[in-house]
Amino acid sequence: MVSCRPSHSCGCLWFPRFFAGAALLALLLPGCEKKAPPPPPPPKVVVAQPVQRVVADYLELNGTSRAVRTVQLVARVPGYLEQVLFRDGQLVRSGQPLFVIQQDTTLARLGQAEARILQQRARLEYAQKQLARFSGMVQQKAAAQSEVDNWQFQLDSARANLSDAEAERALARLDLGYTRINAPFAGRIDRHLKERGSLVGAGENTALAELNQVDPIYFYFTVSDLDLGRLMKSARGIPGQNGSSGWPMAAALPLEEGYPHKGRLDFAASSLSESTGTLLLRGVVPNSSGAILPGLHARVRVPLDERRAFVVPETALGSDQQGPYLLVVNERNLVERRAVKAGLLVDHLRVIEEGVRGGEWVVVKGLLRAIPGQPVTPEREGGEVAPAAFRSSEAAPGRSPLSLTLSHKGRGDFTPPGEGAKR
């Protein structure tokens, strides 16, 4: 007979061990769980307040540069071209010699005129003496009156011939002066059109070169009747009328930033073009370096009325399907989308016509990290500003955007809120 005690004994030992291991595992599991990492801090952004400054509305137009004066230098006397005294395209001063034409022929003609003058002076003196002699003889009744009349005629003829000879000498001297061609004014000369040794001025006025006065230089452009009405509201008068030249203007050449060439309007056409409905205007700009060449297409800007407006850095302005906007950090350091009406661009600053009142903190850097409705860590450019300082700055008495200044680079040099009292 087989006994089952050993098997019953094994089963009784297995169950207590299983429950003891399960209880130990339950005690160890809570200690092995990992804690969730803390959320990241809000992203940092650079903020600044809008600045109020005086801005001007502008008319931005297209124009063309032209020389103040342009002349064709021609040969007025015949002869061979002996010398070319300039480099093509150089700036020349007023009175500078440019060409020399053959002079020996003109010098010989001048010598002939001098000799004729001496001859006519001798005849004049001889006629004067003869007239005096025969006039005395007539009084003594030793000569006829016809002799006196004859010598009076000879005297008058000698005087006329002497005047004619002196005129020929003056013409010869003038022709001699034409053999040396000088610059009538300072400017930039074009290339020479005739080479040395060429026969010039033989039966025609041979063109030798072109000279342009480029200092100052003109800019011609047109304005529509509507823009003209905006200009007339400034009450400065029509340019050039009654000596009025109160309109400033500025010009920019291709690839130039801004409008570096400053000048004034000095002329307006007497009437608008019937075909285009535009008025021709002209501005004059200094050009001492000669860098502005005639015939360049340029951008022209004419200022209108001045006014005060809020400006922000151009980089702070965003745009989407709803229009332009700014990202503003509120008192809880949350980002808000502020719809605005953008105006002109002035020295890398954008004029904000509507949407700001001057006390906002606008995100100017880190716009990609600023999401509307999400918190951020705002910092002033060049230093940190705590969130509490933002709230205190908005409530601080006596603080206004008018106390903020602009740097020469066009960015805002903003005074941290509350620092004025510390100083």
C-alpha positions as CSV (number, residue, x, y, z in Angstrom):
1,M,0.0,0.0,0.0
2,V,1.5,3.2,-1.1
3,S,1.4,6.2,1.2
4,C,0.5,9.7,-0.1
5,R,1.9,11.7,2.8
6,P,5.0,12.9,1.1
7,S,3.1,14.5,-1.7
8,H,0.6,16.1,0.6
9,S,3.5,17.4,2.6
10,C,5.1,19.0,-0.6
11,G,1.9,20.7,-1.5
12,C,1.6,22.3,1.9
13,L,5.0,23.8,1.6
14,W,4.7,25.3,-1.9
15,F,1.6,27.5,-1.3
16,P,3.1,29.5,1.7
17,R,6.3,30.2,-0.4
18,F,4.3,31.6,-3.4
19,F,2.3,34.0,-1.3
20,A,5.4,35.2,0.5
21,G,7.2,36.0,-2.8
22,A,4.2,37.9,-4.2
23,A,4.0,40.0,-1.1
24,L,7.7,40.8,-1.3
25,L,7.4,41.8,-5.0
26,A,4.4,44.0,-4.2
27,L,6.5,45.8,-1.6
28,L,9.5,46.3,-3.9
29,L,7.5,47.6,-7.0
30,P,6.6,51.1,-5.7
31,G,10.3,51.8,-5.0
32,C,11.3,51.1,-8.6
33,E,8.9,53.6,-10.2
34,K,10.7,56.7,-12.0
35,K,9.5,60.3,-11.2
36,A,8.3,62.5,-14.1
37,P,10.8,65.3,-15.1
38,P,9.7,68.8,-14.2
39,P,8.4,70.9,-17.1
40,P,10.9,73.2,-18.9
41,P,11.0,76.9,-18.0
42,P,9.2,79.3,-20.4
43,P,11.4,80.3,-23.4
44,K,13.3,83.6,-23.2
45,V,12.4,86.5,-25.5
46,V,13.7,90.0,-25.8
47,V,11.1,92.7,-25.3
48,A,11.0,96.5,-25.7
49,Q,8.4,99.2,-25.5
50,P,7.2,101.3,-28.4
51,V,8.9,104.7,-28.8
52,Q,7.1,107.9,-29.8
53,R,9.1,110.1,-32.2
54,V,8.5,112.7,-34.9
55,V,8.0,111.1,-38.3
56,A,7.1,112.4,-41.7
57,D,5.0,111.0,-44.4
58,Y,6.8,110.7,-47.8
59,L,6.2,110.5,-51.4
60,E,8.5,107.9,-52.9
61,L,8.9,108.3,-56.7
62,N,11.2,107.3,-59.5
63,G,13.5,109.9,-61.2
64,T,16.4,110.4,-63.5
65,S,19.6,112.3,-62.9
66,R,20.7,114.9,-65.5
67,A,23.6,117.3,-65.8
68,V,23.0,121.0,-64.8
69,R,24.7,122.1,-68.0
70,T,25.9,120.2,-71.1
71,V,28.0,121.7,-73.9
72,Q,29.6,120.4,-77.1
73,L,33.2,121.6,-77.5
74,V,33.7,122.4,-81.2
75,A,36.6,123.7,-83.4
76,R,35.7,127.2,-84.5
77,V,38.9,127.8,-86.5
78,P,40.4,125.5,-89.2
79,G,43.6,123.7,-88.5
80,Y,45.2,120.5,-87.4
81,L,44.5,119.2,-83.9
82,E,47.9,119.5,-82.2
83,Q,47.2,118.5,-78.6
84,V,44.7,116.8,-76.4
85,L,45.3,117.9,-72.8
86,F,43.0,115.6,-70.7
87,R,42.2,112.0,-70.0
88,D,38.8,110.7,-71.2
89,G,36.2,110.9,-68.5
90,Q,38.1,113.0,-66.0
91,L,36.8,115.8,-63.9
92,V,38.1,119.2,-65.1
93,R,38.1,122.6,-63.5
94,S,36.8,125.8,-65.1
95,G,39.3,127.3,-67.5
96,Q,41.4,124.2,-67.8
97,P,43.0,123.8,-71.3
98,L,41.6,120.8,-73.2
99,F,42.6,121.1,-76.9
100,V,45.2,123.0,-78.9
101,I,44.6,123.6,-82.7
102,Q,47.3,124.6,-85.2
103,Q,48.3,128.2,-84.4
104,D,50.8,129.3,-87.0
105,T,48.2,130.3,-89.6
106,T,46.3,132.4,-87.1
107,L,49.5,134.0,-85.9
108,A,50.4,134.9,-89.5
109,R,47.0,136.5,-90.0
110,L,47.4,138.4,-86.8
111,G,50.8,139.7,-88.1
112,Q,49.1,140.9,-91.3
113,A,46.5,142.8,-89.3
114,E,49.3,144.5,-87.2
115,A,51.1,145.6,-90.3
116,R,48.0,147.0,-91.9
117,I,47.4,149.0,-88.7
118,L,50.8,150.6,-89.0
119,Q,50.2,151.4,-92.6
120,Q,46.9,153.1,-92.0
121,R,48.3,155.0,-89.0
122,A,51.1,156.4,-91.3
123,R,48.5,157.4,-93.9
124,L,46.4,159.1,-91.2
125,E,49.3,161.1,-89.9
126,Y,50.3,162.2,-93.5
127,A,46.8,163.2,-94.3
128,Q,46.5,165.3,-91.1
129,K,49.7,167.1,-92.0
130,Q,48.7,167.8,-95.6
131,L,45.3,169.0,-94.5
132,A,46.8,171.5,-92.0
133,R,49.3,172.7,-94.7
134,F,46.7,173.3,-97.4
135,S,44.3,174.9,-94.9
136,G,46.9,177.6,-94.2
137,M,47.6,178.1,-97.9
138,V,43.9,178.6,-98.6
139,Q,43.8,181.4,-96.0
140,Q,46.8,183.0,-97.7
141,K,45.0,182.4,-101.1
142,A,48.0,180.3,-102.2
143,A,45.9,177.1,-102.8
144,A,42.5,176.2,-104.0
145,Q,39.7,175.0,-101.7
146,S,39.5,171.7,-103.6
147,E,42.9,170.8,-102.3
148,V,41.7,171.2,-98.8
149,D,38.6,169.1,-99.5
150,N,40.8,166.4,-101.1
151,W,43.0,166.0,-98.0
152,Q,40.0,166.1,-95.7
153,F,38.7,163.1,-97.7
154,Q,42.1,161.4,-97.4
155,L,42.1,161.9,-93.7
156,D,38.7,160.5,-93.2
157,S,39.5,157.5,-95.3
158,A,42.7,156.8,-93.4
159,R,40.8,156.9,-90.1
160,A,38.2,154.4,-91.5
161,N,41.0,152.1,-92.8
162,L,42.7,152.2,-89.5
163,S,39.5,151.2,-87.7
164,D,39.0,148.4,-90.2
165,A,42.6,147.2,-89.6
166,E,42.1,147.3,-85.9
167,A,39.0,145.2,-86.3
168,E,40.9,142.6,-88.3
169,R,43.5,142.5,-85.6
170,A,40.8,141.9,-83.0
171,L,39.4,139.0,-85.2
172,A,42.8,137.5,-85.6
173,R,43.4,137.6,-81.9
174,L,40.0,136.0,-81.3
175,D,40.8,133.2,-83.8
176,L,44.1,132.8,-82.0
177,G,42.1,132.3,-78.7
178,Y,39.9,129.7,-80.4
179,T,43.0,127.6,-81.2
180,R,43.1,126.9,-77.4
181,I,39.9,125.3,-76.2
182,N,39.4,125.6,-72.4
183,A,36.7,124.2,-70.1
184,P,33.9,126.8,-69.8
185,F,32.9,125.4,-66.4
186,A,33.9,122.7,-64.0
187,G,32.5,119.2,-64.8
188,R,33.2,115.8,-66.2
189,I,34.4,115.6,-69.8
190,D,33.5,112.8,-72.1
191,R,35.9,111.0,-74.5
192,H,37.7,113.0,-77.2
193,L,36.1,112.6,-80.7
194,K,39.1,113.6,-82.8
195,E,42.6,112.3,-82.6
196,R,45.8,114.4,-82.8
197,G,46.7,115.4,-86.4
198,S,43.1,115.4,-87.6
199,L,42.0,118.4,-89.7
200,V,39.2,120.2,-87.8
201,G,37.1,123.2,-88.4
202,A,37.5,123.2,-92.2
203,G,34.2,124.5,-93.4
204,E,32.3,123.2,-90.4
205,N,32.2,123.2,-86.6
206,T,33.8,119.9,-85.8
207,A,32.7,118.4,-82.4
208,L,35.7,117.5,-80.3
209,A,34.1,116.4,-76.9
210,E,31.2,116.9,-74.6
211,L,31.4,118.5,-71.2
212,N,28.8,118.0,-68.4
213,Q,28.5,120.0,-65.2
214,V,27.7,117.4,-62.5
215,D,28.2,119.5,-59.3
216,P,25.4,120.1,-58.4
217,I,23.3,117.6,-60.4
218,Y,19.6,117.6,-61.2
219,F,17.0,114.9,-60.5
220,Y,13.9,115.0,-62.7
221,F,10.7,113.2,-61.7
222,T,6.9,113.5,-62.1
223,V,4.1,113.5,-59.5
224,S,0.4,112.7,-60.1
225,D,-2.3,115.2,-59.5
226,L,-3.3,113.5,-56.3
227,D,0.3,113.5,-55.0
228,L,0.5,117.2,-56.0
229,G,-2.5,117.9,-53.9
230,R,-0.8,116.3,-50.9
231,L,2.3,118.4,-51.5
232,M,0.2,121.6,-51.8
233,K,-1.3,121.0,-48.4
234,S,2.2,121.6,-46.9
235,A,1.7,125.3,-47.8
236,R,5.3,125.7,-49.0
237,G,4.3,126.9,-52.5
238,I,5.2,125.5,-55.8
239,P,9.0,125.0,-56.2
240,G,10.6,127.8,-58.2
241,Q,7.5,130.1,-58.0
242,N,8.4,133.5,-56.5
243,G,11.8,132.1,-55.4
244,S,10.1,129.3,-53.4
245,S,12.4,126.4,-52.8
246,G,11.3,125.2,-49.3
247,W,10.7,121.6,-50.2
248,P,13.5,119.2,-49.2
249,M,14.1,116.1,-51.1
250,A,16.5,113.1,-51.1
251,A,17.6,110.6,-53.7
252,A,19.1,107.2,-53.8
253,L,21.0,105.5,-56.6
254,P,20.6,101.8,-57.5
255,L,21.8,99.4,-54.7
256,E,22.0,102.2,-52.2
257,E,20.3,101.9,-48.8
258,G,18.1,104.7,-47.6
259,Y,18.3,108.1,-49.2
260,P,21.8,109.4,-48.7
261,H,21.8,112.3,-51.2
262,K,20.0,115.3,-49.7
263,G,18.8,118.3,-51.7
264,R,16.0,120.6,-52.4
265,L,13.3,121.1,-55.1
266,D,13.9,124.1,-57.3
267,F,11.7,123.8,-60.3
268,A,8.2,122.7,-61.3
269,A,6.7,122.7,-64.8
270,S,4.1,125.4,-65.5
271,S,1.3,122.9,-66.3
272,L,0.5,119.2,-66.0
273,S,0.8,116.9,-68.9
274,E,-2.6,116.3,-70.5
275,S,-1.6,112.8,-71.6
276,T,-0.3,111.5,-68.3
277,G,-1.9,113.9,-65.7
278,T,1.5,114.4,-64.1
279,L,3.7,117.4,-63.2
280,L,7.4,117.5,-63.9
281,L,9.5,118.4,-60.8
282,R,13.2,118.9,-60.4
283,G,15.5,118.6,-57.4
284,V,19.1,119.8,-57.1
285,V,21.6,117.7,-55.1
286,P,25.3,118.5,-54.3
287,N,27.7,116.1,-56.1
288,S,31.2,117.4,-55.3
289,S,32.7,113.9,-55.7
290,G,31.1,113.4,-59.2
291,A,29.9,109.9,-58.1
292,I,26.4,110.6,-59.5
293,L,26.4,110.4,-63.3
294,P,23.8,111.9,-65.6
295,G,21.2,109.4,-66.8
296,L,21.0,107.3,-63.7
297,H,17.6,106.0,-62.6
298,A,17.1,106.8,-59.0
299,R,14.6,106.7,-56.1
300,V,13.4,110.1,-55.0
301,R,11.7,110.9,-51.7
302,V,9.8,114.1,-50.9
303,P,8.6,114.6,-47.3
304,L,5.1,115.7,-46.4
305,D,3.8,116.8,-43.1
306,E,5.5,115.8,-39.8
307,R,3.7,114.2,-36.9
308,R,4.3,112.1,-33.8
309,A,3.8,108.4,-33.9
310,F,4.9,105.2,-32.2
311,V,7.6,103.1,-33.8
312,V,8.9,99.6,-33.1
313,P,11.8,97.7,-34.6
314,E,11.0,96.3,-38.1
315,T,11.9,92.8,-36.9
316,A,9.1,92.9,-34.3
317,L,6.3,93.2,-37.0
318,G,4.7,90.0,-38.2
319,S,2.1,89.4,-40.8
320,D,-0.4,86.6,-41.6
321,Q,-3.7,86.2,-43.3
322,Q,-5.4,88.4,-40.8
323,G,-2.9,91.2,-41.4
324,P,0.1,92.7,-39.5
325,Y,0.5,92.1,-35.8
326,L,2.8,92.4,-32.8
327,L,3.5,89.9,-30.1
328,V,2.9,91.5,-26.7
329,V,3.8,90.1,-23.3
330,N,1.1,90.9,-20.7
331,E,1.4,91.3,-16.9
332,R,1.2,87.5,-16.4
333,N,4.1,86.9,-18.9
334,L,1.7,85.4,-21.4
335,V,2.1,86.2,-25.1
336,E,-0.8,88.0,-26.8
337,R,-1.3,88.7,-30.5
338,R,-2.0,92.4,-31.1
339,A,-3.4,93.4,-34.5
340,V,-1.9,96.7,-35.6
341,K,-1.9,99.0,-38.6
342,A,1.6,99.4,-39.9
343,G,2.9,102.6,-41.5
344,L,6.2,103.9,-43.0
345,L,9.6,102.4,-42.5
346,V,12.0,105.0,-41.0
347,D,15.6,104.1,-40.2
348,H,14.8,100.3,-39.7
349,L,11.9,101.3,-37.4
350,R,8.3,100.6,-38.4
351,V,5.6,103.2,-37.7
352,I,2.6,101.8,-35.9
353,E,-0.5,103.8,-36.8
354,E,-3.0,101.9,-34.7
355,G,-2.9,99.1,-32.1
356,V,-0.4,100.3,-29.5
357,R,-0.6,103.0,-26.7
358,G,3.0,103.1,-25.7
359,G,3.0,101.0,-22.5
360,E,3.2,97.5,-24.1
361,W,6.2,95.2,-24.0
362,V,6.6,94.0,-27.5
363,V,8.7,90.9,-28.4
364,V,11.5,92.1,-30.7
365,K,13.7,89.0,-30.6
366,G,12.8,85.3,-30.3
367,L,9.5,85.6,-32.1
368,L,9.6,82.0,-33.1
369,R,9.6,81.0,-29.4
370,A,6.7,83.3,-28.5
371,I,3.4,81.5,-29.1
372,P,0.2,83.4,-28.3
373,G,-1.4,82.2,-25.1
374,Q,1.9,80.6,-23.8
375,P,4.1,81.9,-21.1
376,V,7.6,83.3,-21.8
377,T,10.5,84.7,-19.8
378,P,10.9,88.3,-21.0
379,E,14.2,90.1,-21.0
380,R,15.2,93.6,-21.9
381,E,17.9,93.8,-24.6
382,G,21.2,94.0,-22.8
383,G,19.9,92.9,-19.4
384,E,17.4,90.8,-17.6
385,V,14.0,92.1,-16.3
386,A,12.0,90.1,-13.8
387,P,8.3,89.6,-14.4
388,A,7.5,91.7,-11.4
389,A,9.4,94.6,-12.9
390,F,7.1,94.5,-15.9
391,R,4.0,94.9,-13.7
392,S,5.6,97.7,-11.7
393,S,6.7,99.6,-14.8
394,E,3.2,99.7,-16.1
395,A,2.0,101.1,-12.8
396,A,5.0,103.3,-12.1
397,P,3.9,107.0,-12.1
398,G,5.6,109.4,-14.4
399,R,6.8,106.7,-16.9
400,S,5.9,107.2,-20.5
401,P,7.4,106.1,-23.8
402,L,8.4,109.7,-24.5
403,S,11.3,109.3,-22.1
404,L,12.8,106.6,-24.3
405,T,15.5,107.5,-26.8
406,L,16.7,106.2,-30.1
407,S,20.2,105.2,-31.0
408,H,22.0,106.2,-34.2
409,K,21.6,102.7,-35.5
410,G,17.8,103.0,-35.5
411,R,17.2,100.6,-32.6
412,G,15.6,101.5,-29.4
413,D,17.9,102.3,-26.4
414,F,15.2,101.6,-23.8
415,T,15.6,102.6,-20.1
416,P,14.7,99.7,-17.8
417,P,11.5,100.5,-15.8
418,G,12.3,101.7,-12.4
419,E,16.0,102.5,-13.1
420,G,15.4,106.2,-13.4
421,A,14.5,106.3,-9.7
422,K,17.6,104.3,-8.7
423,R,19.8,106.8,-10.5
